[in-house]
Amino acid sequence: MGCDAPTGSVADSGDCDDGEGAVNPGEVEVYYDGVDADCDGASDYDADGDGDDAEGYGGGDCDDGDAGAYTGFNCRPDPGCVSVSLTTLASKDPSGGSDLVYDDSCAAYVSTLISGTDYVYKIAADGTSTVITGYSNYNIPAMTLSPAGKVVVSHNDNSTNAVGQQVSGTTISNLVTGTFTTGSSWSNSYMNYCSSSIAVDDGNCAWTPNFSGKGTLVCANLSSGAKSTLLTLSDRIEGVYWTADNGLYASAGKVLYSVNTSSAASTTVYTASATILDFVVDYNGDVYMETSGNEILLYDASAGAAITYASVSGDGKLAISPDGRLVRLILNPPSAATYQEWTLGD
């Protein structure tokens, strides 16, 4: 003998809440109410189905209506901090500011390039400043941070080219020396020596330009102090950058290269109309390049093309803060630097 199914039930076992009539496979899902109304088992906080819950609901999806935007792709990761303001940065700015980097806590590091011993200033978002003393009378034209969060510098004494790193607390030691070179494209004479950029990979290799002569890209091992030349590019290398997804880039003359550290091969990414002085790579692969043509170029990695992002004056070093600001340090050693910034999108 047959009987009628209760109101709100379905003909199979797909009903995930048989005690709730508004919850069954035939219902239209209403997102963000915590109820799986259509019983599909998917997250109620992932409306676009890209596998990343929306911001504010435990995920990092900055646009939950676009499956092409999620944490790490068209969505800038949330650092959980706010970087130091330019007003605070300028108020703490030492004379001779030569380079700028940020750590994961949004603190800024500014190196100096003055006569005598140079320094690196760590400036927290609240304005607290810590001074890291450089090596002897060495100038610091370039600086970065190691995976362990230690300061690593390219420094020289106008006759010796070297790589140094932060050791006990707040001092920098000399690690390994290289070939002294001149001939930089920077207009300021203080930047005319050796390496104007340095980058450290996850294997503790400090990639140092022109360290064994013009155009050479050298790994200075921060653990052992050993050095080895990976390759030689056709022009003086002004910039190097190690990306978040473990890629190495270098700029020599007008050309931006990607570098394969395993095969020691370089591939042209983009050729500018003027010398590329400095560049940074954003989380999504976009590259911001400052050239000697008084411009910042934006190379769109997805489109494979570049546009003029901003017109600028003077020579600048670029950095991207964890909270998505492109910051430009306009250096004028031995005088104090000035700053500019642009807010980047997701």
N, C-alpha and C positions, 0 to 999 in steps of 0.2 A: 504494500500500500504506500503510495507516494504522499509527499507533503510539500508545501511551498517553502522556499528558503526565506529566512528572516530578511526584513527590509534592510538594505545597506550591505548585504553580503555579496560575495562573488562566487562564480562557478568553480573556482579552483582554490588552491591554498596560498595564493599570493597576497591575501589580506594580512598585513603585518600588525594590525591592531583590531581584532574582531569585536572589541568592545567599544569602538569609536566609529560611528557611521561615516564621518567625514574623512576617515583615513582608509584608503583602499587604492588599488592600482588604477582606478579610473578617475581619481581626483586630479585637479590641477594643482601643482606644487606652488606653495607660497613660501618664498625663501626668507630666511633670517628669523623665523618664529620658533625654531627648535623642533618642529614637527615634520617628520618625513611623510607628508600627506599622500604622495603617490606611490609609496612603498618601493621605491627603486633602490633603496639602500645607499644612495649617494648623500654626500654632506649637504645639509640644509643651508650651509654658509658658502657654497660654491656655485653661484648661479650660472656661471659661464662654462662650468664643467671642465676647467683646465687643471684640476687637481690641487689647486691652491685656494684655501679659504680666504675670504675677504678680510681686508684690514679692519680691525675692530672686533673681529670674531675669531681671533687666534691664528690668522694667516697673514700673508704679506701681499695679497693681490690688491693692487692700487686701483684697478678698474675691473670689477667683477662682472661687467657686462661685455668684456672683450676677452675671448679665450687666448688671444695673442699677447696678453699682458699678465705677467705673474712674477713672483719673486725672482729677481735676477734677470728678467727679460722684460724690458719696457716697464719695469717697476723697480725703482731704486730701493735697495734694502734699507730698512729702518735701522739706523745705528743706535737708537736709544739715547742720543745725546745731541747737544746743540754746540756747534763749533764757536770758538771765540770770535767776537765781533771785530770788524775792522777798526772801530774806535778803540777798543781795548788793545788790539794788536799794535796799532800805531803808538799808543801810549806806552807800551812796553818795548817798542822797537829799538834795538841797539843801533849804534852807528855802524855803517858798512854792511847792512843786511844783504846777503848774497844768494840765499836759497830758502825754500819754504816747503815743508812737508807736514802732514797731519798723521796722528796715530788713531787707533780705533776708538779712543775715548774722546775724540774731537779736539784734543790739545794740538796746538801748532808749535812747530820747531822752526826757528829762524837762525841761520848761521851767519857769521860775520866775516868780512874781508877788510881788514884794517892793518896798519903798521903794527908790528909786534905780535903778541899772542892773540889768537882769535878765539871765539867762543861760539857755543850753540845755546840759544835760549829756548827753554820749553815753557810755553805759555798756555795754561789751562783755560777752560771756558770761563771760569770765575775770575780770571785775571792773575791767578797765582803764578809766579815766575820762578823757574829753577835754572841756574846757570851751570852749563857743562863746559869745562875749561879745555881748550884745544891744546895741541902738542907744540911745545916750545914756541918758536916764532913763526910757525907755519900759517899760511893763508888758507882759508877754506872757501873755494869757489863753488863747491858742490857737496851735497849732503843727502842722505836717505836714512831709512830705518831698516834694521835687520828683522827677520821673522820673530826674533826674541824681543823686539822693541828697543834694541840698542842703537845708538847713533853711529852711523858709518859715514866717513868723509873721504873725499878726494882733497888732498892738501899739498901745499908746496911751500918752499922757502925762497922762491925765485931762482933756484938752481937745481933743486931736487924735487921730483914728482913722487908722490907716495899715497898710500891708502892707510887710513887710520880708523880705529874703532873705539867706542866707549868701553872702558874697562871698569875698574872699581868705582862705583858710584857716579861721580861727576867729573871724571877726567877722560881724555882721549889719548890713546897711545899710538905710536907709529908701528904699523904692521909690516908693510912691504914697500920697497921702492921700485920705481920704474924709470923709463926714459923721459928726460925733460924735453918738452916741446913748446913751441910758441906758434902764433899765427891764427888765433881765434878770430871769428867774425863778430864778436861782441865789440861794441864801440868803446866801452870802458876799458882802459888799459889794465886795470886790476884783474880783468877776466881773460887776459891774453895768454895765460899760461896753462899748459897741461890739460886737465879734464874739467869741463864745465858741467858735467853731469855724472851720476853714478847710480847704479841700481843693484839690489841684492835679491837673489832668487831663494827658493825654499831649501836649496842645498847648501846655503851659506857661501855662495859664490858672489863676490862683489864685481859686477861687470863694469869695467873701467875703460873709457875711451882713450885712444892715443897713448896707451901706457907702455907700448913697446915701439913707439914711433907713430907718425901721422897715419891716421886711418885704421890703426889696429884696435881690436876689441879684445880685452884681456880679462880672464877670470882670476881675481885675487881671492884665494880661499881664506876665509876669515878664521877658520879653525887651525889650519896648518901654516898659513903664511906663504904657501906655494903660489906661483903664478904661471899661467899658460895662455898663449895667444890662440883665440878661436879662429879669427879671420881678419883680413885687411880689406877695408872698403876703399873706394877710389878717391875719397876726399876726407878731410878732417871730420871726425865725428863730434858733433856738438851735443847730441842728446841720446840718452838710453832710458828705457823704461821696462820694468818687469810688471806684467799685468796680473790681475787677480786670478785669471784662468791659466796661469803659468806660461805666458808667452813673452818673448823678448823682442823689443823693437829698438831700432837705432836710426838716427838721422845723420846723414853725411852730405854736406852741401845742401842742395835743394831736394834731396831724395829721402823719403821715409821708407825704411826697410823693415820687414819682419825677418827675424833671425831664428833659424833652427839650430839649437845648441847641440843637438845630437849629431847632425850631419855637417855642421859648420857651413851651412848654406844660407844665403840671403836672398830675399825676394822683394822686388820693388812693390810697394803698396801705393805710393802716390809721389808725384813730382810737382813741387811748388814752383812759383816763378821767382822766388828769392830764397836765400839760405834759411833753413829751419834752425832757429836758435834753441828752442826748447819745445817740449810737447808733453802731454799727459793723455792717458787712455782711460776713458770712463768705463764703468762696470759693464756696459752693453757693447763695448768695442769701438765706440765713437772716439775719434782722436782730435784733440784741440792742439793746434800748432801755432807757435809764435814765430814769425819770420822777420828777417831784416828789412822787409818791405813795409814795416809798421802796420802789421795786421795780425789778427788771430784767425786762422782757418779752422773750420769744422769739417773733418772728414767723416761722412756718414758711412759706417761700416756696412750697413744693409744695402745702401744704394751704390756703394763704390765710387762716390763722387764727393767733392769738397765745395764748400761755399765760404765766403768771407763772413765770419761770425762777428768780428768787431774791428774797428780801426783804432790803433793805439799809437802812443808816442813813447820814445825811450826804449830801452831793452828790459824785458821782463822775464821772470821765472814763473811758471804756472804750477798750480796745485789744485786738486779737487778734494774738498773737505768731505768727510763721511756723510754729512747731511745735505750734500748736493749743491755746493757752491763752487764755481770756478773762481779761484783767487789768483790774482796777479801781483807779484812783488816786483815793483819797478826799482831796479837796483841802481845805485849811484855811489859805489864805494869810493872813498871811505866815509861818505856822508850817509845819513839815515835813508832808508828806502821809504817809498810810499806804496799804497795799495789800491787795487781796484777789485771788484767782484761782480759776478753775474750768477743769478740763480738758475740752475739747470732743471730741466723737466724730468719726469719719471723715465 
